Amino acid sequence: MQFELKLPLLGFESIKQMKLTKIDDIFMQLENDTDDNKPSFTLINPFVLKPYEIDIPDSVLALLEINENSNILIFNIVVIHKPLNKSTINFLAPLIFNTDTNTMVQTILDGKAAQNHGMSECIGDFLNQGEAENA
């Protein structure tokens, strides 16, 4: 599914569209397939790892036209390492997708949410050790 970026992705200001592809129930792939310098990111569903409560800023709600009936997805970028349990997750800058309007934005959490979520948390802290070593 293609999504229009309503704000630039951090570090990739020229990217205007990204394609989101499901890998499995936990992981997704986000890539720009319209550019030769296409960045690609592995994303993770944070809700399967830990209680992940965030308040989406009003500015993001407006940009993505999110209301109480909107279908949204929230994912976090993962930096993959081998073994998998050494990979890190950026819980501080979630990607928010409105699947009704095919729009997305990356936001940076602040306030209490920023205190509860890190920018580089080890996935091994959340996964069953045996599962991570076999992945």
C-alpha positions as CSV (number, residue, x, y, z in Angstrom):
1,M,0.0,0.0,0.0
2,Q,1.4,3.4,-1.0
3,F,1.4,6.3,1.5
4,E,1.9,10.0,1.0
5,L,4.2,11.6,3.6
6,K,2.6,14.6,5.1
7,L,5.8,15.7,6.8
8,P,9.4,14.7,5.7
9,L,10.8,11.5,7.2
10,L,13.6,12.4,9.5
11,G,16.8,12.4,7.4
12,F,15.0,11.8,4.1
13,E,13.4,15.2,3.4
14,S,13.0,14.6,-0.4
15,I,11.0,11.4,-0.1
16,K,7.3,12.1,-0.7
17,Q,5.8,8.6,-1.0
18,M,6.5,5.2,0.7
19,K,5.2,1.7,0.2
20,L,4.2,-0.3,3.2
21,T,4.4,-4.1,2.9
22,K,3.4,-6.7,5.5
23,I,6.2,-9.2,6.4
24,D,4.2,-11.0,9.1
25,D,2.0,-10.1,12.1
26,I,4.8,-8.2,13.8
27,F,7.0,-6.8,11.1
28,M,6.4,-4.5,8.1
29,Q,8.7,-3.2,5.4
30,L,8.6,0.5,4.4
31,E,10.4,1.6,1.3
32,N,10.5,4.2,-1.4
33,D,10.3,2.3,-4.7
34,T,10.2,5.5,-6.8
35,D,13.8,6.6,-6.3
36,D,17.2,5.1,-7.1
37,N,18.4,6.2,-3.6
38,K,15.5,4.4,-2.0
39,P,15.7,4.0,1.7
40,S,14.1,0.9,3.2
41,F,13.1,0.4,6.8
42,T,12.0,-2.6,8.8
43,L,9.1,-1.6,11.1
44,I,7.7,-3.4,14.2
45,N,4.3,-3.3,15.8
46,P,5.2,-1.9,19.3
47,F,2.0,-3.2,20.8
48,V,3.1,-6.8,20.6
49,L,6.2,-6.0,22.7
50,K,5.1,-3.7,25.5
51,P,2.3,-1.4,26.6
52,Y,2.8,1.5,24.2
53,E,0.6,4.4,25.0
54,I,1.1,7.6,23.1
55,D,-0.9,10.7,22.5
56,I,-0.9,11.6,18.9
57,P,-0.3,15.4,18.7
58,D,-3.2,17.5,17.4
59,S,-1.1,18.7,14.5
60,V,-0.6,15.1,13.4
61,L,-4.3,14.3,13.8
62,A,-5.1,17.3,11.6
63,L,-2.4,16.5,8.9
64,L,-3.6,12.9,8.6
65,E,-7.3,13.8,8.9
66,I,-7.7,11.3,11.8
67,N,-10.9,11.2,13.7
68,E,-12.6,8.7,16.0
69,N,-13.6,6.5,13.0
70,S,-10.2,6.5,11.2
71,N,-8.2,3.3,10.7
72,I,-4.7,4.0,11.8
73,L,-1.5,2.0,12.2
74,I,1.4,2.8,14.4
75,F,4.9,1.3,13.8
76,N,8.4,1.9,15.0
77,I,11.7,1.6,13.0
78,V,13.9,-1.3,13.9
79,V,17.7,-1.4,13.2
80,I,18.3,-5.1,12.5
81,H,21.4,-6.8,13.9
82,K,22.5,-10.4,14.1
83,P,21.5,-12.1,16.2
84,L,18.0,-10.6,16.2
85,N,18.0,-10.0,19.9
86,K,20.7,-7.3,19.4
87,S,18.4,-5.3,17.1
88,T,17.2,-1.9,18.4
89,I,13.8,-0.2,18.2
90,N,13.1,3.5,18.1
91,F,10.0,3.9,20.3
92,L,10.5,7.7,20.5
93,A,9.7,8.5,16.9
94,P,6.7,6.4,15.8
95,L,5.4,6.3,12.3
96,I,1.6,6.9,12.1
97,F,-0.4,5.8,9.1
98,N,-4.0,6.7,8.2
99,T,-5.1,3.8,6.0
100,D,-8.3,5.6,5.0
101,T,-6.4,8.5,3.4
102,N,-3.2,6.7,2.6
103,T,-1.2,9.3,4.4
104,M,1.6,9.0,7.0
105,V,3.9,11.0,9.2
106,Q,6.8,10.3,11.6
107,T,6.4,12.2,14.9
108,I,8.7,12.6,17.9
109,L,7.1,12.0,21.2
110,D,7.6,14.5,24.0
111,G,6.5,15.0,27.6
112,K,5.6,11.9,29.6
113,A,5.6,9.6,26.5
114,A,9.2,10.6,25.8
115,Q,10.2,9.6,29.4
116,N,8.6,6.1,29.0
117,H,10.1,5.2,25.5
118,G,13.6,5.2,24.3
119,M,15.2,5.9,20.9
120,S,17.3,2.7,20.9
121,E,15.8,0.0,23.0
122,C,17.1,-3.6,22.5
123,I,14.5,-6.0,21.1
124,G,16.0,-8.8,23.2
125,D,14.6,-7.0,26.2
126,F,11.1,-7.8,24.9
127,L,11.4,-11.1,23.1
128,N,11.6,-14.5,24.6
129,Q,15.3,-15.3,24.5
130,G,14.8,-18.6,22.7
131,E,12.7,-17.0,20.0
132,A,15.3,-14.2,19.4
133,E,18.2,-16.7,19.1
134,N,16.3,-18.8,16.6
135,A,15.3,-15.9,14.5
